[in-house]
Amino acid sequence: MNKKCNALRVKLSRLCILLVCFAVGYGIDMLINHHNMKNNSDQQYIGPADASSVKSFTPETLLSLGRLSDPQVSPAGGKVIYGVSYTDIKANRSCRNLYLLDLAREESIQLTRDASSISCARWIDADHIAFIQNGQIVSAGLSRSGKALRCRRVLSDIPEGISEFTVSPDGKKVMFVTSVDGWAKTPDKVYPDITGAEAYRADDLMYRHWDHYTDKIPHTFVAALDPLAKKSITLDNSSDILVSEPYELPAEPFSGIEQLCWSPDSRYIAYSCRKLTGKKYAYSTNAEIFVYDTESPKTIRITRGGGYDTTPVWAPDGRHIAWLSMERDGYEADKSRLMCVEVEDSCEFKVLSHPVDLSACFAYNVDAPVWAKDGESIWFSSLCEGLQGIFKVNLSGEVTRLTAEDDWHDYSTPFCECRSGKIYSTWMSMDAPTEIVCIENGVTTQITHENDAILAACEGITTEKRMIRTVDGKDMLTWVLYPPHFSPDKVYPAIEICLGGPQGTLSQDWSYRWNYRLMASQGYIVILPNRRGTTAFGQEWCEQISGDYCGLNMQDYLSAAKALKAEPYVGKIAACGASYGGYSVYYLSGIHGDTFDCFIAHAGIFNEEHMYYTTEEMWFPQWDNGGSPWSKSPKAVRHYENSPHKLIRNWHTPILCIHGGSDFRVPYDEGMAAFNCAQMMGVPSRLIIFPNENHWILKPQNALYWHREYFSWLDQWCK
């Protein structure tokens, strides 16, 4: 009897201990969450908007949506950490916090409620993550319940701050991107005693890029990683992958940490770099693939050629490296191929084969390659006939499509592959922004729902896929969006979108700047022609536009506009576009006759000669324009003779010109010149300059103002 009593007491004692541990753990989680919420409430934490106040899809509604990005799967594959950014229009700022998705349950929880944005979250191991906050790397452990972060530590102390980083597969190293002295020189770099002067000195090209002067350029460093050691990552104990070479790594303005990849054994780093400066950099796209040995340190070049080699990815078994490659130097719209080479990454790195084009039999561009777990095939995304789908290619070059050809979504490449056959990716459409989805046996299921409540409160639109005949007898895919409660018995104003690029695609993309659902929700029919130069219809259709800006693609726009204008339900029509789309607007203003009733040009090219003299990356106009303004080649002569500014005498249609003052790709005086000419010609016109914005309008209140002026102009002249 005593033995039974003693055994019972032991069991009860153990149960009590477990209950206490659970209570303590739960209490700690509650305290952590309460502490985070209390502190960040005082610091203006930005969270999801109240869906109950939403009545229709307006610019304010668009800006209130959560922006999901950067899903990262845990080492064991069962969890995904991702970020969602929300905007406070009144405070004129956005803030990004972290969420955790349990793949087994397909349920997500919010991990952080910080008032200071968190980005670039990466797994260190199953119990720890690292992320960037306030420009430094911070580590944190997951609580016992997995519902909160605890024991945060600032791991880095880098004076210029860190923009991105990745953790090595073994969790013992980190590579991070920070700024070093660049190409343009500030006064203090030339004369140390002059610290108050504000100037930039240049002795070569590329003294400015996109929206900033190049007194600083990015370099990538490697350091040891200890998630428990505060401020242990410094420049003194880090190695610069480029040593002191004066190149960008990663390349600006659009490349990021995806241009570098760890080998599975954590010893080597494959990376893409354009090892050029000045005029050579400005006139070339020649990036090569290199491999850096973190133990030597030693660098080996894999590729040798004139093309654009980017985005290296290492096979899980370490036996292959794949990357994207455009063959022709200086041509940004060349076919993007998937190249692969066999390597040995044991004690000494070796290249064992010549590069093979795995996409040789695939007619479309390859993007964002990711190795499948078996190391025998590669997932990638591709814009194919107006939709971005997911594809898979094996090492023999056999391509299969995962997503259906009639699935009206744009997919990204899978970020997680499960043994059960499920894969996880993200999708978007013209109806809704990015969400995480699960794909199994050809069926896609959405598993995050960050914006469902707000979108459900808004009236839906209808999208139609339409083929329009061009002047040379070809069929052009044109998306047409109809307003809520559309009736063919009524008459609606319309907006035709002129695509930027000039190479690109109007697909099922969701944008927070040019949002087609928003336009349709304001009562407009939206016309989206995939004119000559778009990239999802084969290389011949894409390449036709180079050297023919004034030709067939302009007729494509007119064909689409006239086809829709022939419908009894289409009334007045506007043409709107940005960048090359802005060029298109300026050119159409001089040739359209009476097809359009008003125009809007954002960051558009008005004077092709002046644009050539003032833009930064010279390889683009050199290729597409056929050469310089002083070139005698027939292609270049025709191009510059047909610059939009030479047709100003024909302008008679109201036009709105918008430009960012910090736009160095298409400098803002292009917009000023177009507006000035319109004014002098007596054409109703308006100019809007955003002094501190670049090629895009990014700040919340600037974006809201942009949308209000955009629709105000359209309503004035089309409604």
N, C-alpha and C positions, 0 to 999 in steps of 0.2 A: 504493500500500500504506500509506504514511504517513497519507494522508488518511483511509483507512478506519479505521486505528488511532486517529487523533485523534477521528474521529466516534464511535467506540466508547467512547473514554475520556469524551467529553462525555456520552453517554447514561448510562454507568455513574455518572458524577459526579452527574447529575440524579437518577438512581434512588437513590443514596446519600442525597442531600439529602432526597428525599421520605420515605425510610425513617426518617431521623433525625427529620424533622418529625413523622411519624406516631408514632414512639417517644416523642418528647418530649411530644406532645399526649396520647398514651395514658398516659404516665407522670404527667403533670399531673393527668389525670382520676383515676388511681389514687390519687395523693397526696391530692387533694381529698376523694375518698370515704373514704380511710383516715383522714384528719385529722378529717372530720365524725364518722365512726363512733367513733374513739378519744375525741374530746372529749365526744361525747354519751353514750358508754358510761359515762363518769365522772359525767355529769349525769343519768343515769336516763332515757335515751331509751325511749319506749314504742312497741313495734311489734306486729305481729300475734301472736295467741295461738297456742300449739302445739295443732294440731288433734288430734294423737295422744292427748292426754289427755282429749278430749271423748268422753263416752259417751252423754249424753242432753241434751235441751234444757231447761236449768235457768235460773234467774235469773242465775247466774254466766256461763253460756254466752251469754245475751242480751247482758250487759254487755261481753263480750269481743269482740263483732263489730265489724268496721270500719265506720265511718260515712262513706260517700262523699258528697261535696257540692261544689257550686259549679264545675261544668265550664266552662272558658273556652277558646274556640277561638282559635288564632293568627291574625295578620293575613292570612296566605296561605291559611289554612284547612286545613292539613295536620296540625296537631298540636293537642292539647287538654291543658291543665294543669288538674288537679283536686286536691282534698284528701281525705285519709282520716284520721279521728280514731280512736285506740285508747285504751282505758281500762286503767289499773292500779288494780284495786280496793284492793289493800293500801296503795298510796301515796295512794289517794283522789283521783286526778286523771286527766284525759285529756290527750292531746297530739295535735295535728294536723300532719301532714307532707304534702309535695307529691309528686304523681306526674305523669308525662308520658305521654300516649297518642299513638302514631303511627297516624293514621287509615288510611294506606295499608296498613300491616301489621296493623293492629288489634291492636297489642301495646303494653303499658304497662310503664314502669320507674319505680322509686322515685327521686325527685330529691333529697330531703332526708331526713336522719335526726337532726333536731334534738330536743333535750329541751324546748325552748320552742316552744309552738304557733305555727304559721304560718297566717294566714287571708287572705282577700280577695286571692288572687293574680290579677294582671292583666298582660296583655301590653303592653309599651311599643313594641316592634317585633319583628321576626323573631328577634332574638338576645338580647333583654333582657326581663326580667319585673320586676314590683314586687309587694311583698306587705307585710302588716302583721305585725310581730313585736315583742313587748313594747311595744305601743301606738304604734309609729312606722312610717313607710313605709321599706322597705328595697328597694334595687334589686340585681339580680344578672344576670350574663351567663350564657348557656348555653355550656358547654364545646364544643370542636370536635366531639366525638362526640355532643353533645346528651344526655349521660347524667349530667351533674352541673352544679351551679351554682358560679360562681367570681366573684371580685371583688365581694363584697357591700359595699354602702355604705348607711349610714343617711342617708336624704335629708331627714328632717323632724326638727324640734325643737319639738314642740307640748306645752306644759305639761300640759294635761288629757288628752293622748293622742288617738289617732285610732282610730275604730271601723271606718270603711269609707272607700273611695275608688274613683274611676274615672279612667282616663286618657282624654284627648281623642283623637278619631280620628287627628289628626296627630301625636300623641305629645309635644306641646309644653306641654300644660297638665294639671293634675290638680285634681279637686274632691274634698274630703275632709270628713268629719263629725267634729266635736269638740264639747265641751261649753262652754257659756257660762252666766253667771249667770241663774238662772231666776226662778220665781214665789214660791216659799217663801223666806223670808229667814232666814239664820243670824245669830246675835248679832253676829259681827264685821262683817257688812254693814250693820248699823244703828249699832253702837257699836264703832268700830275698836279701842278700847282693851280690849275684852272678847274675848279669844282662846281662853279655856279653857272657856267655857260651851257646852253642847250643847242646842240647842233649835231649833225652826222656828216662824217667825211668819208668819201668813197673814191677809190682809184680804179674801180672795175664795176661791172654790172652786178645785179642782185644785191643792191644796197637796201632794198625793201622788198617785202614778199607778202602778198595777200592783203594784210591789214596792219603790218608792223615793220619797223626798220630792223635790219639784221645785225644790230649790235650784239644780239644774243642769238645763238643757234642751239638746237638740242643735241646732247650727247647721251649715250647710254653707259651706265656703270654697273659693275658687279661687286657684290659684297657678301660677306657671311651673314646668315640670318639666325638670330636667337630670339624667339618670340617673347622671352622673359627679360631681355636686357634693354633697359631704357636708353634711348639715344645712342645706341651702339653703331648705327650706320652713319658714317661721316665720309667726307671726301678723302680724308687722310687714310682711311682703311678700306677704300674702294678702288677698283681698277677701271679705268676708262677703256672701253672696248676699242675705241679708235686711237688710243694712246693720246697723242697731241695732234692728230691729223685734222685739218680744218674743214671737215665735212659735216653734214647733218646726219644724225642717226637717232630716230627715224627722220625721213625726209619730210619737209613741210610743203604745203600747209595741211594736207589731209591724212598723211600716214601716221600711224601710231605704233604701239607696242606689238601689234600683229605682224610687224615687219621683222621681228626677232623671235626665235623659237629654241627652246631647250632641247638637247638630245635626251633620250630616255634615261641615260645613266648620269645626267646632270653635269657632265664634264664640258660638253661643247655647246656653242650657241651658233645657230645658222641665222644669218641676217642679210637684209637687202640694203644696199647703200649706193647712192650716186656719188662716186668719189671724184667730184668736179667742183670748181668754184668759178665765180666771175662770169665772163662771156661764155666759157665752155659749159658751165652749168645752165645759163640762160637759154642756150641754143640746143640743149641735148636732154633726152629722157633716159640716157644710158645708165641704168642701175644694174648692178651685178649682185650675185649671191656669193656670200663669203661664209666661212666657218671659223669661229674664234675658239681657241683652246684655253679654258680658264686656268689650266695648270701650268702651261708653258711660260708666259702666254705667247701664242703663235696664231697667225691668221692665214688661211688657205682660201684661194679664190676658186669657186666651182665653175662659174660661167665666164665665157669670154666672147663678147659680141657687142653689137651696137644697140640692142633692144632694151626693153623695159622689163627687168626681172624682179619680181616682188613676192611677198607673202610666202616665205618658205615654211614648210611643215614637215616635221620629222615623223617617220613611221614608228608605231609603238615598239617594234622589235629593233629599232635602230639601224635597219638594213637599207632604208631608202630615204631620200629627201625629195619632196615634190615642191613645185612653186609655179607661180603664174608668170607668163612671159609674152610680151609683145615684140615681134621680130624687128620692126623698122624703127630706127632711132628718130625721135622727133615727132612721131605720130601717135597721139594719145588714144586714137580710136582704132588702132590695129586690132586684129583678132586676139583676144586674150586666151592663150593656150595653157594647157596643164602639162608641165614638163616634169620628168622624174629621172633620177639617177640613183644607181646602186652605190652604197658606201659601206665602209667599215669604220666603226667608231670605238674600237677597243683601246689598246694602249697608244696607238697612233692612228690618226684619222687618215683614211685613204678614199679616193674616188675610184670605183671599180668598173664603171661603164660610161659610155657617152650618154648625154641626155636624150630621152625619148619623149616624143609628143604623144601623150595618152589621149589627147582630144583631136587627133588628126582627122578622124571620121565624124566629128561632131561639128555641126555648121554654126554653132552659136558661141558666145563668149562664156568662159568659165570664171566663176567668182568664188571666193571664200572657201578654199579646199580644207577638208578635215578628214584625217585618216579614220577608217573603220577599225574596230577593235582587232580584227583578224590580221591587219597589216597587209592584206591582199587587195584592198580596194579603197577608194577615196570618195567621200561624199562631196558634192559641191552644189551651189545654186547657179541658176542661169536664167536670163531673160530670154524667153523663147516664145515668139509669136504673140507678144504683148503681155505675157504673164511670167512672173519669176517662180520657177518650180525648183524642186530638189531632184538631183540626179546622182547616179553612182557609176563609177568607172573602175574596172579591174585593171591589173597590170598588163593585160593584153590589149587594152584600149576599147573594150566592149562597154558601151554606155547603156544604162537602163534608167527610165524615169520612175520616180517614186510617186510624185503628186500627179493628179489627173490633169489632162490638157484643158479641161473645161472647168477647173476649180478656180474661181475668180478671187484668188488671193495671191499676194506676193509672199513667198516663204524665204526665210533665211536658211543657211546650212544647219543641219542638226548639231546640237551641242552635247547630246547625251544619247548613248545607244545601250539598251538593256539586253540581257541574255534572253528575255522573253520574246524579243523581236520588236519591242516598242522602241521608237526613237522620239526624241523631244526636240522641238524647234520653236520658232516664232513665226507668226504670220501677221499680215495687215491687209487692209483693203481700202477702197475709197469710202467705205461705210464706217470703218472703225480703226483705231490705232493698234500698235503692236501688243500682242498677247502671246503667252506661252501655250503651245499646243502639243498633243500627243498624237503620233501617227502609228497606226497598227493595222496591218493587212489592207493598206490602201484607204483606211478610214481615218479622218482627222477629227479630234475632239479638243475643243478649247478648254484649258484647265485653270487659267487665271482669268479674272473678271474685274480688272481694276476700274473699268469705265462703264460697265453694263448699266448701272443704275442711272447715270446721267444720259447715256445714249438712248435708253429706253424711254426717258421723259421727252425725247425729241421726236418729231415726226420724221419718218423715213423718206428716202428718195428712191428713184428707180434708175438703174443703169442699163444701157443698151449697147450691145456690140454691133457695130455697123460697118459694112465695107463700102467705101466710096471710090468711084472710078476716077482716076487721075487723067490729066490731059494727054498722057502717052499710053493710055489704055491699061494701066495697072490697077490692082485693088489695094486700097489703103485702109488699114484697120483704124477706125475712129470710134472712141468711146463717146457716148452721149448720155448725159445725166439729166434727169427730169425732176422738177420741183415736187415737193409734197403735194398730194392730191391733184396731180397733173390730169388735165382733161384736154383731149385733142380738139375740143370745140372752143377752147379759149386761145387767146394770143399771148405769148410770153416773150420777153426780151431774152437775148442770148449772149453768151460770152464764148468766144473762141480763144483757146489757150495756145500761144506760140511757145514752143518748147525751147529751153536754154540748151547750152552745150557747146556747139551745135549738136554733138552726138549725145544721145541719151534715149530714154523710152518713156512714153506715157503708159504706165502699167497700172496695176492695182496698188499704187503707192499711197501712203498717208503722209501728208505734210502739214506742219504747223504754220507754214508761211503761205503757200499756195494750196489752200484746202478746197477741193472741188465739191465736197458735200456741203461745206459752208456756203459756197457760191450758189449752189442749187437751192439751198434752204432759204436764200433771200429772194426766191422767186424767179431765178434765171435758169434757162436751159444751158448746159455747159457742154461745149464741143471740144473734144480732145483728139486731134488728128495726129497719127504717127507718120508724119511726113518724111520725105527723103532725109537721111542722116540719122534716123533712129536705129538703135543697135540690136533690136530683138528680131530682126527679119532677114538675117544673113548679111554677109560682108559687102555684097554688091550694093544693096539698098543703103547700107551705112556709109559707104565710101563715096557715093555719088555726089554728096553735098560739098566735099572739099574742092575748092576752086569754082563752085557754082552757087555761092550764097544767093545771088540775084536771080537764079534760074528756077529749076523744077520744084524745089521745096516751097518757093513763094507761090507757084501755081497750085501746089498741093493745098496750101492754106486757102486760096481762093476757091478751089474746087469744093472743099469741105464747107466753106461758108455759103457758097451758092446752092449746094445740095440741101442744106438745112433751111436756107432762106426760102427755098421753093415750097417748103411745107406750110400749110395754112396756119399752123399754130405758132410759127416763128415770126416775130415782129422785128424790132430794131436789134442790131447785133454790134457787139464791141469786139475788138481784138486786143488781147492783153498778153504781156510776156516779160520775162526777166533775162538779163545777160544777152545771149544770142537771141532769146525771145524778144528782148528789147530792141535789138538790131532789126529783127523781123518786123516789129511794130513800126519803127522808123522807116523801113524800106516800103512796107505796105502803104504807109501814109502817102507815098509819092506815086503809087501805081494802081491803087484799088478802085479808082473811079468813085462810085457811090455804093460799093459793097458794104462798107462799115459805117457805123454812125458815131463811134467814138473810139479812142485809143488810150491805152495805159502802157507806158514803157518804164520798167524798173531796171536800173543798172544797165541800160542798153548801150550798144556801140552805135554812135552817130556818125563819126568821122573816122573811117578806116585808116587813113594815113596818120592822123593824130594818135589814134589808138596804138598803132605800131610803134610810134615814137615814145609812148609813155607807159605801156604795160610792162610787167616784170619778166614773165617767162616767155622768151622770144621764140622758142621752138614751136609754140602753137600758131602764131600768125605766120611764121616762116613757112610752115607746112601747108596750112589750110588756105592761106592767101596766095600761095604760089611764089612767095619771095617778098622782098622789100618793096616799098613804094618807088624806089629808083631802079628796080629790076626791069629788064627789057623782055622778060619772058611773057608770051601771050597770056598765060594764065594770070600772072600778077597784074599786067596792064588792064585786062578786063575787070579784074576784081576791084582795083582802086578807082577805075573809071565809073564803077557802079556803086560807089559808096552812098549810103542814104542821104548824106548832107548835100549831094549834088542834085537831089530831086526836090529840094525844099520849095522850089517855085510851084510845085504841084500840090502842096499841102493846102487843105481846106477843111479838114475834119478835126473837131475838138480833141485835144491830147493832154494827158497828164504825164509829167516826167518826174520820176522819183529816183533818188540816188543816195548812197551812203558816203559821207565825207571821208571815211577811212578805207574806202574801196581802192586798193592798188591794182587789182586785176583789170577792172574797167574804171579808170579814174573818174571822179565825180564831175569834172568839167565837161565830160561827154553829155551828161544830162543837162547841165547849164547851157551848153551850146545849142542843143536841140530846143530847149525852152526859149532861149533868146531869139532864135530864128523864127519860131512859131509866133512869138510876140511881134516881131518885125514884119511878118507876113499877115498880121491881123487875124491869125487863127486863135480861137478860144483855147486857152492853155493855162496850165498851173504847174508850178515847180515846188517839189518838197525835197529838202535836203536834211538828212540825219547826220549831223556832224561827227558823231562818235560811233556810227555803225559801219560795217564793212559791206561786202557783197550781199549780205543777208541782214534782215532787221531782227535782232535777237532779244533786246531788252523788253520786258513785258509791256510797259506803258507805251514804248515806241511801237511795238507790234500792234497794240490796240489802236493807237492813232493811225497807223498804216491802214488797218482794215477799215476804219471808219471813213478815211479819205478815199479809199479804193471804192467802197460801195456808194459813197456820196457822189462821186464823179459818174459812176455807172448809172445811178438812179437819175441824175440830172439829165443825162443825154440819151438814155435808153428806155426810161420809164415815162 
